[in-house]
Amino acid sequence: MPVTSLVLLAVWGALLAASGTFDQLTNMAVMSYALFWIPVALSVIVLRRKLPLAARPYRVPLYPLVPLLFALVMVWIVVSALRAAPKSRSPRWC
C-alpha cells in the first residue's frame, strides 16, 4: 500500500536526518546516484552491441565517447567522495 511505504520512507528519512550532518547526507546521496548511473551509461554501449538492429528513436551524439566519458566522470565522483570522506564517526544519537 502507498500509505505504508510513505510512512516507512518518512521514518527512514527522519533516522537519516538525526544520524548525520547535512554534508554527510548529501555526500551519501550523490555517491549513491553516481553508483547507479555508471551501469546505466555503460548499458547503452552493451545494448547497442547486443541489439544492433533495434530501433533507435534517439541517437547518442559522439557515441561511444559520451557514455564512456559520463561513466568515467561518475567513477571519479565516487572515488573523490570516498577519498574526501572523513573517518566515520558515530551518529549523534548513539
LUMKOLDO-95244 format. One record per residue: residue in one letter; z, y, x of N, C-alpha, C in turn. Coordinates in steps of 0.2 Angstrom, whole numbers, plus 5000, padded with zeros to 4 digits. Each point is the difference from the previous one (the first is absolute). Last residue first. Layout:
N
aZYXZYXZYX;...
END
This chain:
94
c509650395120500349945002500750025003;w498450164991500449974995500449935002;r498350145012500650044999500549964996;p498349865015500050044995500650044999;s499449915024500249984994500050054994;r498350015021500750014998500249964994;s497949985019500249994994500850014999;k498450125018500349944999500349994993;p498050175002500749995003500349934999;a497350065000500649984995500650005005;a497750025008500450074999500749984996;r498449835004500250025007500550064999;l498949914981500549955003500350025006;a498350134990500650004996500549955003;s497950015010500450065001500650004996;v498649824996500350005007500450065001;v498850004980500549955000500449995007;i498150144998500550034996500649955000;w498049935010500450055005500650034996;v498649854988500449965005500450055004;m498550104985500549974997500549965004;v498050085009500450064999500749974996;l498249855003500350015007500550064999;a498749944981500549955002500450015006;f498250154994500650004996500549955001;l498049995012500450055002500650024996;l498549824994500449995006500450065002;p498650034981500649964999500449985006;v498150145004500550034995500549954999;l498149925012500450055004500650024996;p498049854994500849985000500450055003;y498450114987500349935001499749975006;l499750234991500149985007500349935000;p500250094976499650035005500249985007;v500049854978500550035004499650045006;r499349954973499949985007500550045005;y499949914973500250055004499949985007;p499449854983499950074996500250065004;r499149755005500450055004499950064996;a499649724996499950074998500450045004;a499549765011500450034994499850084999;l499349835018499650024995500350034994;p501249925020499550055002499550034995;l502449885003499650014994499550055002;k501549945017500049944995499550004995;r500350195014499749945004500049944996;r501050194991499350025001499749945004;l502349994996499649984994499350025001;v501450055018500049934999499649984994;i500450235005499649975005499949924999;v501550124987499350034998499549965005;s502349975003499749954995499350034998;l501550125014499649955004499749954995;a501350184992499450035003499649945004;v502049944989499550034995499450025003;p501949935013499549954997499550024995;i501550175009499649975005499649944998;w501550124985499350035001499649975005;f502449944996499549984995499350025001;l501750085015499949935001499649974994;a500550234999499549995005499949925001;y501650074985499350024997499549985006;s502349985006499849954995499350014997;m500950165014499949945004499849954995;v500650204991499450015003499849935004;a502150014989499550004995499350005004;m502050015013499949944997499449994996;n500650215008499749965005499949934998;t501150154985499350025001499749965005;l502349974998499649974994499350025000;q501450085017500049935001499649974994;d500550234999499549995006499949925000;f501650084985499350014998499549995005;t502349875002499850075000499350004997;g501649804993499750035006499950074999;s501049854983500149965007499750045006;a499950074976500750005002500149975007;a497949994989500250075001500750015003;l499249784994499650035006500250075001;l500949914981500349965006499650035006;a499150074980500750035001500349975006;g498049914993499950075003500750035001;w500049794989499849995007499950075004;v500550004977500649985003499849995008;a498250054985500550065001500649985004;l498549834995499750055005500450065001;l500649844983500149975007499750055005;v499750064978500750005001500149985007;l497949984992500150075001500850015002;s499249784994499750025006500250085002;t500649924979500449965005499750025007;v498950084981500650035000500449975006;p497949914994499950075004500750035001;m499749734997500050064996500050065004;
END
